[in-house]
Amino acid sequence: MIEAGYSRTLLVFYQPDCENCHTQIDRLINDYPKLKKQNIRIVSISSDTNKDVFAGDVKRFPWPDSDKLCDYKGFAGINFVRYGIMSTPTFFLLDEKGAVIKRYALITDIDFSTSLKEEK
C-alpha cells in the first residue's frame, strides 16, 4: 500500500452509509489540491459490500482510482482487521516509510506536517 515518493500517506477508513464519513470526506475532497501540492497521498478504504454502490460513491473522489480500495468484505476486510478499525471514519497518517504517525477521527485534527519523531 505504501508508494515511494510521497512525504505522507493518509489512510481513510469509511462506511458508505456513514453521514459523518461523508462530511469528513467532503472536507478532504476540498483540501485535496493543497494536500497533493504537499506531496500527500490519500488512500480511501471502504467497508462497502456492494460493488455498484462503491463504484458510484468513489466517482467523486479526486485521488487516483488505484488509491480507492474496497474488498467488499465490510469490517471483516483485511485492511479493517489489520488496522483494528472498530468505527468510522478513522484516519491514519503515515510517514514516507509507511510507519503510523497518528490515528485521527476528524480531518480538522490532522497536522500533516507532524513527524513520527514529534509524536514519540
N, C-alpha and C positions, 0 to 999 in steps of 0.2 A: 504494500500500500504506500510506502514511502518512495518518493521520486526525487532524485537528485536535482539540485539547482534551486530549491525553494528555501527561503530563510525560516519559514514556519509552515506548519500544516494545521488546519483547523478541521477536526472531525466533528460532524454534525449528525447526531443520532436523533431521529424524529419519527413520529407516527403520522400517517396520512389523515387521521381523523382528530388530531390534537389541535385545538384552536390556538393555544399558546405556541405550539411548534410553528404554526404558520405565521404568527405575529413575529416570532424571532427570526424566522427565515426571511420574511419580508424586509426586516431591518438589515439582514445580511446581504440580501439582493441589492438594497440601496447602497450599502457600503462596499460592494464587490469591486467597483472600479478603483477605489482607493486602495483596497487590500491587494488587488492584482498589481498595482504600481509598487507596492511594498514587497512584492515577490512572496505573497502568502497564498498558499494553495488551500482551496476549500474542497473537502470530500464529504458529501452527504450520504448518509446510510439510513435507509428507510426500513421500518418494521412491516412494510406492506406485505400482503399475501396475495394480492391481485395484480397481475401484470398490466392490465389495461388501466387500472387506477394509477398505478405507479407511473406508467408512461405519460399519462395526462398530467400528473402532478409535476413532474420534473421538467416539463417543457419550458416552464417559466424561469428555471434556474440558469443563470448566465455562465456558470463554470462549465468546463468540458464534460461531455457525456460520459467519458471514461471515469469521471470522478463522482458520478451519480450511481450509488450502489444499492442493490437490493437482492437478497437471495430468496425472497418470498417465503421465509420461514418465521416471520414475526420476531418476537423476542427470543425465540429458540435459535435464531440465526447465529452463525459462528461469530460474527463481529459483536453482536449484542452480548453474547455469552462471554467472550474473551475480555471485553471491557467492563463486564459486570453492570450492564445497563438495567436499571430497575424502573426508571421512569424517563419520560421525555418532555421537553428537549434536554439533551445533555451534550455538552461541548467539551472536547479535549483539545488543548493547544499543545502541539508537538514541536520540538526543536528541529533543526536541519538534519539531525541523525535519527529522528523518529522517537526520541525519548519524550515521555509525557512531562510537560512543564506544569500544567494545572488543569483541573476539571472545573467546568462552569455550568450554570443553569440559564444564564442570560447573556445575550450578546453584549449588552452595555457594560457588563462586569469585566470583559476581557481586555487586558492590556497587551496588545500584540507586540509590544517592544520588550516584554518581560522575558528574561532568560532563565534557564534551568538553574544556573548558579545563583541568581537573585532569589529564587523560590526556596532554596535549601536553607 
